[in-house]
Amino acid sequence: MTPTLEIAANSLASAQVAQAAGATRVELCAALEAGGLTPSAGMIARVRERLTLPVHVLVRPRAGDFCYSDAEHESMLADIAHCAASACDGVVVGALTADGEVDVARCRELVDAAGALDTTFHRAIDLCPDMPAALEAIIALGFGRVLSSGGAANAMSGADMLRRLVGQAGGRIVVMPGAGITPDNIARLAAHTRAREFHASARHTYPSRMRVPVDPGLGMDGGEQRADGERIRALLAALDTAEAR
């Protein structure tokens, strides 16, 4: 199987850059600086119209933990229904209990709402004290993929756990490393974990187009963060090199 590179895109511009650079799939989200949140209906519509790549939409109602209220859960179900109606290819979701276990009841409702859409359980798994047990719960729920950094701050630091999870999965689910993946480490990560799908943002901060100065004290850096085509191509080249060995 050819290695897959999914790019976290926080805008239409990022999604278009990812497609032009040769990425396999886009995870569409907002607020990458907060770990990613559900994008707007308008953004979903524009990206779906203009991309031929598979588009998976992150469904996460707020930043912070993944233990959601009833109202937040209802919002997630509504967002999934919108993604299905918008002809998206998949959704990226997840929910935990207060004890850090997979919230099986709520996740079952999320998967059921997704219907035929591809489903990815996101990095909520990295907050689970028992990640192997969490993986079994995620597999039993019918998810097709799980995004993880191996319970560490980045995928390289969690590479040993990722390798363990890939082995445990045994082809029943795709374990996709993500967080801190760069052209300099993706080949080593692929060799060590034996994963076949990878997730990266490959983002770069571009200067502001405004001609007036932006006061840093306002909490705005003035620039735009979006995917960088050169970095995406470098990631793909590194994966190809690793595959050829």
Secondary structure by P-SEA (a helix, b strand, c coil): ccbbbbbbcccaaaaaaaaaacccccccccccccccccccaaaaaaaaaccccbbbbbbccccccccccaaaaaaaaaaaaaaaaacccbbbccccccccccaaaaaaaaaaaaccccccccccccccccaaaaaaaaaaacccbbbbcccccccccaaaaaaaaaaaaccccccccccccccccaaaaaaaacccbbbbccbbbbccccccccccccccccbbbbbbaaaaaaaaaaaaaaaac
